[in-house]
Amino acid sequence: MQAFFILIPILLLVIYFIFRKDNRHNYVSLSEADKQLLFQHVTYYQHLTVDDRLRFEQRISAFLAEVKIEGVGTPVTVLDKLLIASSAVIPVFGFDDWHYRNLTNVLLYPDTFNEDFQYEGSSRNILGMVGSGYMNGQMILSRAALIKGFSNAADKENTAIHEFVHLLDKSDGATDGVPENLIKHEYVVPWVRMIHEEMKRIERGKSDINPYAITNEAEFFAVVSEYFFEKPDQFKSKHPELYESLSGIFSQDLAGKSL
């Protein structure tokens, strides 16, 4: 009888995880209108093969089923949701079964905000952030920055991708620019050395990487990842070693695909 009572909670846990796994894939397929929006606004999606587009669409749908997107001071459009989901999928598209277990909500603000999460008034210079403390599990994005990140004028910058790379970095327990879940142990030291060498070049004005990258190692990783995904050919041409490292970290080789 005692063994029976011990087995009950174990059985309930098994049922819970089975249900959770099945429910994770209980998502609605994208409509043709959704796919058209993706094609019009997401260059990354445009250059995928037919099979990879289908896989990208499935990953978009899964993300939208798992993460709640809410507007704060602004309505959330279908395009907003698709761009946020694309920002989440792009960095992890090289991995078959990645889920953002450290994210439950994305809060979309109309524009920049300050450290008190106010989007009106002065001292508003934050485009996006990954929450910590009581905000853990949440991300805040500026809608203006989100839209700009997917426009051709955005050049090497994409705020939403930047923030999702921070989440990837954070997935090993520390937001430190070294995504230990994605990088082999023997490559950690060379990667950190490469970060610091490029930071010195940025400080001397000898690099075209956004100077915000010298803030710390975590910001460096997020900034160069934006560049990697937005302008892969240019990034590989100007920073071949960094490109090779990021290509390995993200398991994606984008150069030559005319993104």
Secondary structure in CASP SS format (residue, H / E / C, confidence):
PFRMAT SS
TARGET T0000
AUTHOR 0000-0000-0000
METHOD secondary structure of the structure
MODEL  1
M C 1.00
Q H 1.00
A H 1.00
F H 1.00
F H 1.00
I H 1.00
L H 1.00
I H 1.00
P H 1.00
I H 1.00
L H 1.00
L H 1.00
L H 1.00
V H 1.00
I H 1.00
Y H 1.00
F H 1.00
I H 1.00
F H 1.00
R H 1.00
K H 1.00
D H 1.00
N H 1.00
R H 1.00
H C 1.00
N C 1.00
Y C 1.00
V C 1.00
S C 1.00
L C 1.00
S C 1.00
E H 1.00
A H 1.00
D H 1.00
K H 1.00
Q H 1.00
L H 1.00
L H 1.00
F H 1.00
Q H 1.00
H H 1.00
V C 1.00
T H 1.00
Y H 1.00
Y H 1.00
Q H 1.00
H C 1.00
L C 1.00
T C 1.00
V H 1.00
D H 1.00
D H 1.00
R H 1.00
L H 1.00
R H 1.00
F H 1.00
E H 1.00
Q H 1.00
R H 1.00
I H 1.00
S H 1.00
A H 1.00
F H 1.00
L H 1.00
A H 1.00
E H 1.00
V C 1.00
K E 1.00
I E 1.00
E E 1.00
G E 1.00
V C 1.00
G C 1.00
T C 1.00
P C 1.00
V C 1.00
T C 1.00
V H 1.00
L H 1.00
D H 1.00
K H 1.00
L H 1.00
L H 1.00
I H 1.00
A H 1.00
S H 1.00
S H 1.00
A H 1.00
V H 1.00
I H 1.00
P H 1.00
V H 1.00
F C 1.00
G C 1.00
F C 1.00
D C 1.00
D C 1.00
W C 1.00
H C 1.00
Y C 1.00
R C 1.00
N C 1.00
L C 1.00
T C 1.00
N E 1.00
V E 1.00
L E 1.00
L E 1.00
Y E 1.00
P C 1.00
D C 1.00
T C 1.00
F E 1.00
N C 1.00
E C 1.00
D C 1.00
F C 1.00
Q C 1.00
Y C 1.00
E C 1.00
G C 1.00
S C 1.00
S C 1.00
R C 1.00
N C 1.00
I E 1.00
L C 1.00
G E 1.00
M E 1.00
V E 1.00
G C 1.00
S C 1.00
G H 1.00
Y H 1.00
M H 1.00
N C 1.00
G C 1.00
Q E 1.00
M E 1.00
I E 1.00
L E 1.00
S E 1.00
R H 1.00
A H 1.00
A H 1.00
L H 1.00
I H 1.00
K H 1.00
G H 1.00
F C 1.00
S C 1.00
N H 1.00
A H 1.00
A H 1.00
D C 1.00
K C 1.00
E C 1.00
N C 1.00
T H 1.00
A H 1.00
I H 1.00
H H 1.00
E H 1.00
F H 1.00
V H 1.00
H H 1.00
L H 1.00
L H 1.00
D H 1.00
K H 1.00
S C 1.00
D C 1.00
G C 1.00
A C 1.00
T C 1.00
D C 1.00
G C 1.00
V C 1.00
P C 1.00
E C 1.00
N C 1.00
L C 1.00
I C 1.00
K C 1.00
H H 1.00
E H 1.00
Y H 1.00
V H 1.00
V H 1.00
P H 1.00
W H 1.00
V H 1.00
R H 1.00
M H 1.00
I H 1.00
H H 1.00
E H 1.00
E H 1.00
M H 1.00
K H 1.00
R H 1.00
I H 1.00
E H 1.00
R C 1.00
G C 1.00
K C 1.00
S C 1.00
D C 1.00
I C 1.00
N C 1.00
P H 1.00
Y H 1.00
A H 1.00
I H 1.00
T H 1.00
N C 1.00
E H 1.00
A H 1.00
E H 1.00
F H 1.00
F H 1.00
A H 1.00
V H 1.00
V H 1.00
S H 1.00
E H 1.00
Y H 1.00
F H 1.00
F H 1.00
E H 1.00
K C 1.00
P H 1.00
D H 1.00
Q H 1.00
F H 1.00
K H 1.00
S H 1.00
K H 1.00
H C 1.00
P H 1.00
E H 1.00
L H 1.00
Y H 1.00
E H 1.00
S H 1.00
L H 1.00
S H 1.00
G H 1.00
I H 1.00
F H 1.00
S C 1.00
Q C 1.00
D C 1.00
L C 1.00
A C 1.00
G C 1.00
K C 1.00
S C 1.00
L C 1.00
END
